[in-house]
Structures are given as structure tokens and as C-alpha cells.
Amino acid sequence: MSTLERRLAAKANQRAAAFVRFQMLGDAEAMHVVLSEAVESDHARLAFVTALASIASSVSTAALGREGALAYLQNVATSSAALSEADDIDDYFD
């Protein structure tokens, strides 16, 4: 990995951590700023998403254990797929 690639990865990690923190604090304006910066280029966007995935996997594994995290993520994917295909998605939220 080159110096430039390391710097880009570090910037992506910084943005992803800030985004997660602002999400936890409910700071939508700050989240918007971070997202605006994270989409400067296709590479920056991919690095940001990769960093978010890394943070999510680390936190979920620490909280739930590896198998628990995998089961939780599978459940999210399955239920989200069902919701995305639902004729009336609003019925699930009433």
C-alpha cells in the first residue's frame, strides 16, 4: 500500500468514525457534512463505505460475538429484503 493509499484510508476511517458518532448523537447536520465530503470521488465513496463496514463489524462482533453478529446481520438483510419487496411497506410500521 502506498503512502497516498494509506492517507486516503486514514481519511476514510476518520470520516466513517465521525459519521457513526454523529449518528449516535443525532446530529443530522454534521452527518450531512461528513457525507458531502465522503462523496468527493468514486474512490473516496468506496473507501468510506469500506470503513463503515469495518467499524460495524468490529462493534457488532465486540457486542454480540462473531456468530451473534453474523446472525444479526443476516436477520437485517432478510427482513430488509422482505420490506423492500412488500406491496405496502407502511403496514409493517403501523
N, C-alpha and C positions, 0 to 999 in steps of 0.2 A: 504494500500500500504506500503510495507516495505521500509526501508532506501535504500537498494540496488535498488529496483524498481524506487524509486524517483530519485536516482542518474542517472540511465540509461535513464529515461525520460528527465531529465535535459540535459544530454549529447546529446540525440536525438534532442531536441529543439535547442540546440546550433548549432549543425551541420546543421539542416534544415534552421535556420535563416542565417547562413553563406552561405549556398548554394544559397538561394534566393538572398542574397546581391551580391554574386559573379556573379550570372546570370544577375542581373541588371547592373553590372559594365562591363560585357562582359569578365570576367576573367576565361577563359576555363581551364587554368592550376590549378587554385585554386579550381574550381568546381570538377575537376578530383581528387584532393587530398581529398576533403570532401567526395566524393562518394566512394573512396577507403576505407576510414575509416568507412563509414556507412555500409559497407557490410561485416564487420568482422564476423558476425554470423547472423543466421536467425532472432534472437530476435532484434539485432541492426538494421537490414534492415527493419523489421516491425515497429519498433519504429520511425525510420527516416521517413518512408512513412506516418505514422500517424501524425507525427509532421508537415510534409509538408502540409498535408491535413488541419490540424488545422490552419496553417498560411494562406493558400489560402482562407479558408472560412472566417477567420477574416478580411483579407484585402478586399476580394470581397464584403463582407457584409457592411463594412465601406464605400466602394466606391460606391456601387450600391444599397444598401439597401438589405434586406433579399430576397424579391421577385425578384428584379433585378439580384441578384447573382444566385438565383436558375434558373432563365430563361437563364442567360448566360451559366451556367454550362450545362444545358440541351441542349442548342444550340451547344456547343462544343462537347458534347457526340454524338449528332445526326449527325453533319457534319463529325466528325471523323469516325463514323461508316460507313457513305456513302463512304468516301475516302478509308477506308480500304477494302471495297468490290469492288471498281472501277476497271474495266478492265485495264484502262490506267490512273493511278493516275496523271501522268505528264500533262495530258490535263487540269487539274484543275489549274495548276500553270503557264500556258503559257499566 
